[in-house]
Structures are given as structure tokens and as C-alpha cells.
Amino acid sequence: MKYIDLFAGCGGLSLGLNQSGWKGLFAIEKSPFAFATLEHNLINNLGHFDWPEWLEQKNHDINELLTHNKRELKELRGEVDLVAGGPPCQGFSTAGRREEGDHRNKLINSYIKFIRLVQPKIIFFENVRGFTQRFEKNKSKGIKYSEFVQERLKRSGKDFTGYEVHGELVDFSKFGVPQKRTRFILVGIRKDIYNTYKDKSPLQFFDLIKNQRENFLANKGIGLSTSLKDAISDLLEKNGTTECPDSKGFLTSFYGSEKSSYQKMMRLGLQHQLVPDSHRFANHGKETIKLFQNLLLTAPKGKKIGGEERRIYSIKKRGIVILDPNQPTPTLTSHPDDYIHYCEPRILSVREYARVQTFPDWFEFKKKYTTGGKLRIVEVPRYTQVGNAIPPLFGEQAGNALKQLLNE
């Protein structure tokens, strides 16, 4: 079963689809940073994509592809079972500024143009919860983009039958992911297929993932719910430190013993590795460490400290969360300094972020760890790559359900 991954990021969804038996044709990702990670893991290591000769194996802007390769994309009709992925979410996200005029929101139109050209049998679309909400600042023009996308995909036209679609909000923490991450998931079946097999509908996808999750996770050796401590308690600084292999002047730690079945699952495939990949500790100043130590002793865990409450704890930034070891984390954003480790006075490392996002430890992240200022608009460093990804563990469950939907 062949698919194309649009807005692929560092490859979280592609990894999940790989683990559920799908084969990739190619992936479209604009950022050279994120594509470097995807290329290293999914192309070079796993050989997951049958990359076409007409498309250079590198990062691509979807609009350039639509402009220069329209004929090649149209020729893929009948060969592509699935187009997966959703446009960047920053313009819709309630965690950010949420601006209706954000230029990235226009990528929705690019997505629809791509679907109309390739016309896969089924589609899998993912975006943030804010995608389903109107823009309050502009009530006269504000729209729910989830409704806009569904209406455009349903609409038939010249040489296009349209799709039967269904979308729901899905909380990934109910699928074994140690993170309360709710996303809008939309599944579509091409209408000519839907009209032939009327007993099969996009709604069945959601029934399948819900009904099968317990057995799926049991086969992985884990339960329906995973806590932060279950996920990262073998990655503590107190395990002993050494210089970070890819960052001079920074420390990392050695692996501790596996303390949960989740950690055992994450560490499968490692070849006697002593130091985790991308587990670089931030170089916090003395005052920051002192603040974090005080917060660990006095502040509530798992609750965002913001507003007037910041004065009580001498916090200058707009909000911060002391993570609760016994619960899934809140939704991780691309700002790691929004969260403090549950028992050590520091922020999470990229590897700890990756554990929460269910990337296995053999999956290596590439390019810079962080960025700042105006570069945040154009660069996608490791923290952002992980924070923006679809958790592979959910991607695998989605891949299994999509296969069943298509096979049946």
C-alpha cells in the first residue's frame, strides 16, 4: 500500500506508517532541517520511500511542486492509496498568536490542489484543535477551517468526484502516548469507492482505532495510559554525566536501567549504546537553577503557573509548568523552556521530548538544537521538529486502521 506524506516534518507520521506496513512514495517537507532528520532515519536507514526519478530527493515547497510538476502528479492517479499529513498549524494553534491572516493558513488551498491532482483512494489529515475553532478577532469573516476543508473535499467538479469525509478531535493520551495532545483528525474516502462499498465509511476509522487500541498497546507491552515518569525516568542527570557527543561545552547523561515497559519499548534496537541521542542538557545559569529548585519544592505540578500567580514564584516569563511525573504531560510545544522536569532543576532534553512524542531511541535528530529571534520563522531545530510531529505510536495505530479500511 503506497502513500505520500505532505508537510512531513521530521517523519513522525511516516515512521508510524512504516511500522504498520505502508510504503512511502515520497515526502514533501519545506524545511531543510526537518528533512535532514527524515532523510537520515526513513530514507537512508529504513529505505522506506520509493522516491520517483522526476523528483529530487531533498526538501521541497509544495507550491513549487504544484507549479513545476503538475503533469507528474496527475500521472500518479490510480497508483496512490493514501495521501497523509496536514499543513503547518501555527496560524491556527491556540498555543500561539492564532492569526487568521497567517500566510501558512493558505497552505490549506495548496493541500486541496494536491489532493485534486493526485486523487488518492483515501486521505488522512491532521491539525491542531484550533483548526476547528473560529477566529474570534474577526467574527464577520472568521471561519472554522475544519468545515472549509471538509466542504472543499466533498465538492465534486470536472474530473474530480470528491470525497466522503469525517473528522473528530482525538486525544493521543488515550492511545498510549504520554501526553495530553488533542488533534483534529479527518479521514476521507474517494466517492467513487464509497459509492461502490457503501457499508464502508470514514467514520469506521475512528471506531477501529478506539476498538483496537487496547490489544495494540498490550502487544507492545504497555497500557492505555503512560505517565511521564514511565516515559523518561531512565534519562536522569543523576545517572552520571559526560560531554554531549554532538555539542561541545554541553553535558549529557548515561542511560539508567529500564524502569518501565514503555522505556523497554523505546530502547528496542539500540546496540549497547551508553549515551542517548540528542540528550543534551541546557546550560542553565545559577539563578535559573535556584528558581527551578524552589519551584520543584513549592509549586504545584502539572498546572500552568501564569498571570498574577507568577509573582508568588518570581517567574518572569508568561507561564511555566512543573511537570507531573504521574500523569501524561500537557501538549508539548516548540518552546522547551515552558516546562520544567518533574524532579531535576532543568528543562527537558530533545530526547526526553522525543520519548513523550513516542519516537524510539534509535531515531536520531539532526541539525541545530535550538534557534531564536527572526530565525525562528525559517529554521526548524530539533526541539521544534519533535514538538511539531505526529507521535509515531499513534501514526502506527492510524496506519493499521487505514489499511483495514482500504482492504475491506
Residue pairs with C-beta under 8 A, 6 or more apart in sequence:
1 21
1 22
1 23
1 81
1 82
1 403
1 406
2 22
2 23
2 24
2 25
2 50
2 79
2 80
2 81
2 82
3 17
3 22
3 23
3 24
3 25
3 80
3 81
3 82
3 83
3 84
3 120
4 24
4 25
4 26
4 27
4 28
4 76
4 80
4 82
4 83
4 84
4 118
4 120
5 11
5 13
5 14
5 17
5 24
5 26
5 27
5 28
5 84
5 85
6 27
6 28
6 62
6 83
6 84
6 85
6 86
6 87
6 111
6 114
7 28
7 29
7 30
7 62
7 85
7 86
7 87
7 88
7 107
7 111
8 14
8 27
8 28
8 29
8 34
8 35
8 38
8 85
9 29
9 31
9 34
9 38
9 380
9 385
9 388
9 389
9 390
10 34
10 37
10 38
10 365
10 385
10 386
10 388
10 389
11 27
11 37
11 38
11 41
11 42
11 389
12 357
12 359
12 389
12 390
12 391
12 392
12 395
13 84
13 85
13 126
13 389
13 390
13 392
13 395
13 398
14 24
14 27
14 38
14 42
14 48
14 395
15 41
15 42
15 359
15 363
15 392
15 395
16 390
16 391
16 392
16 393
16 394
16 395
16 396
16 397
16 398
16 399
17 24
17 84
17 395
17 396
17 398
17 399
18 24
18 42
18 46
18 48
19 392
19 395
19 396
19 399
20 395
20 396
20 397
20 398
20 399
20 400
20 403
21 399
21 403
22 82
22 399
22 402
22 403
23 48
23 49
23 50
24 42
24 48
24 49
24 50
25 49
25 50
25 51
25 52
25 76
25 79
25 80
26 49
26 51
26 52
26 55
27 35
27 38
27 42
27 49
28 60
28 62
28 65
28 85
29 35
29 38
29 59
29 60
30 59
30 60
30 61
30 62
31 59
31 379
31 380
32 58
32 59
32 367
33 366
33 367
33 368
33 379
33 380
33 381
33 385
34 59
34 380
34 385
34 388
35 58
35 59
36 366
36 367
37 364
37 365
37 366
37 367
37 382
37 385
39 57
40 364
40 366
41 363
41 364
42 48
42 49
43 49
43 51
43 57
51 57
52 72
54 69
54 72
55 65
55 69
55 72
62 107
62 110
62 111
62 114
63 110
65 73
65 114
66 73
66 110
66 113
66 114
66 117
70 117
73 114
73 117
73 118
74 117
74 118
76 118
77 118
77 119
80 118
80 119
80 120
80 121
81 120
81 121
81 122
81 406
82 120
82 121
82 122
82 123
82 124
82 402
82 406
83 114
83 115
83 118
83 120
83 123
83 124
84 123
84 124
84 125
85 124
85 125
85 126
86 111
86 125
86 126
86 127
87 104
87 105
87 107
87 108
87 110
87 111
87 127
88 104
88 107
88 388
89 127
89 128
89 130
89 131
89 388
90 96
90 102
90 104
91 98
91 99
91 100
91 101
91 102
91 103
91 104
91 105
92 98
92 105
92 127
92 128
92 130
92 131
92 133
92 145
93 128
93 130
94 128
94 129
94 130
94 133
95 128
95 331
95 333
98 130
98 135
99 135
100 135
100 137
100 138
100 141
100 142
105 145
108 145
108 148
108 149
111 125
111 149
112 149
112 152
112 153
115 123
115 153
115 163
116 157
116 160
119 160
119 190
120 190
121 189
121 190
121 193
121 406
122 187
122 188
122 189
122 190
122 402
122 405
122 406
123 153
123 163
123 165
123 186
123 187
123 188
124 185
124 186
124 187
124 398
124 402
125 149
125 167
125 185
125 186
125 187
125 188
126 183
126 184
126 185
126 186
126 390
127 145
127 146
127 183
127 184
128 183
128 184
129 169
129 182
129 183
129 184
131 144
131 145
131 146
131 184
132 144
132 145
132 146
132 167
132 169
132 184
133 144
134 142
134 143
134 144
135 142
135 143
136 142
146 167
146 184
146 186
149 186
150 165
150 167
150 186
153 162
153 163
153 165
153 188
154 162
154 163
154 164
154 165
155 162
156 162
156 191
161 190
161 191
161 192
162 190
162 191
163 188
163 189
163 190
163 191
163 194
164 188
164 189
164 190
164 191
164 194
164 201
164 202
165 186
165 187
165 188
165 189
165 202
166 186
166 187
166 188
166 201
166 202
166 203
166 205
166 206
167 184
167 185
167 186
167 187
168 184
168 185
168 206
169 182
169 183
169 184
169 185
170 182
170 183
170 184
170 185
170 206
170 209
170 394
171 180
171 181
171 182
172 179
172 180
172 181
172 182
172 183
172 391
172 394
173 179
173 180
173 181
173 225
173 328
174 213
174 224
174 225
175 209
175 213
175 217
175 224
175 393
175 394
175 397
176 213
176 216
176 217
176 220
176 222
176 223
176 224
176 225
176 226
176 358
176 393
176 394
177 226
177 328
177 356
177 357
177 358
177 391
177 393
177 394
178 226
178 227
178 228
178 230
178 231
178 262
178 328
178 329
178 355
178 356
178 358
179 328
179 329
179 330
179 331
179 332
179 356
179 357
179 391
180 328
180 329
180 330
180 331
181 331
181 332
181 391
182 331
183 390
185 206
185 398
186 202
187 202
187 205
187 206
187 402
187 405
188 202
189 200
189 201
189 202
189 405
194 200
194 201
197 408
200 405
200 408
202 405
204 405
205 398
205 401
205 402
205 405
208 400
208 401
208 404
208 405
209 397
209 398
209 401
212 397
212 400
212 401
213 224
213 397
214 224
216 396
216 397
216 400
217 223
217 224
220 265
220 393
221 261
221 264
221 265
222 261
222 262
222 265
225 328
226 262
226 328
227 325
227 326
227 327
227 328
228 323
228 324
228 325
228 326
228 327
228 328
228 329
228 342
228 356
229 260
229 325
229 326
229 342
230 259
230 260
230 262
230 263
231 260
231 262
231 263
231 266
231 352
231 355
231 356
232 348
232 352
232 355
232 356
233 256
233 259
233 260
233 263
233 325
234 255
234 256
234 257
234 258
234 259
234 263
234 267
235 253
235 255
235 256
235 276
235 279
235 349
235 351
235 352
235 355
236 253
236 256
236 343
236 344
237 251
237 253
237 281
237 344
237 346
238 253
238 344
239 253
239 254
239 255
239 256
240 253
240 254
241 251
241 252
241 253
241 254
241 281
242 251
242 252
242 253
242 254
242 275
243 250
243 251
243 252
244 250
244 251
244 252
244 279
244 280
244 281
245 252
245 275
246 278
246 280
247 280
247 369
249 283
250 280
250 281
250 283
251 280
251 281
252 275
252 276
252 279
252 280
252 281
252 349
253 275
253 276
253 279
253 281
254 274
254 275
255 267
255 273
255 274
255 275
255 276
258 264
258 267
265 360
266 355
266 358
266 360
266 361
267 360
267 361
268 360
268 362
269 360
269 361
269 362
270 361
270 362
273 361
276 349
276 351
276 361
277 351
277 361
277 363
277 364
277 365
278 349
278 350
278 351
278 354
278 364
278 365
278 369
278 382
279 349
279 350
279 351
279 352
280 349
280 350
280 369
281 346
281 349
282 336
282 346
282 347
282 349
284 292
284 345
284 346
284 347
289 345
289 346
290 345
291 313
291 314
291 315
292 340
292 345
292 346
293 345
294 313
294 314
295 305
295 313
295 315
295 320
295 322
295 340
296 322
296 340
296 342
296 343
296 345
298 313
299 305
299 313
299 322
300 322
301 322
301 323
301 324
301 325
301 342
302 321
302 322
302 323
302 324
302 327
302 330
303 321
303 322
304 319
304 320
304 321
304 330
305 313
305 315
305 319
305 320
305 321
305 322
306 318
306 319
306 320
307 319
310 316
310 317
310 318
310 319
317 337
317 338
319 338
320 337
320 338
320 339
320 340
321 330
321 338
321 339
321 340
322 340
322 342
323 329
323 339
323 340
323 341
323 342
323 348
324 342
325 342
325 343
329 339
329 356
330 339
332 339
332 353
332 356
332 357
332 386
332 387
333 387
334 383
334 384
334 387
334 388
335 383
335 387
336 347
336 348
336 353
336 370
336 383
337 347
339 347
339 348
340 346
340 347
341 347
341 348
341 352
348 356
350 365
350 369
350 382
350 383
350 386
351 361
353 383
353 386
353 387
354 361
354 363
354 365
354 386
355 361
357 386
357 387
357 389
357 391
357 392
358 391
358 392
358 393
358 394
359 386
359 389
359 391
359 392
360 392
363 392
365 382
365 385
365 386
366 382
367 380
367 381
367 382
368 379
368 381
368 382
369 381
369 382
369 383
370 381
370 382
370 383
371 379
371 381
371 384
380 388
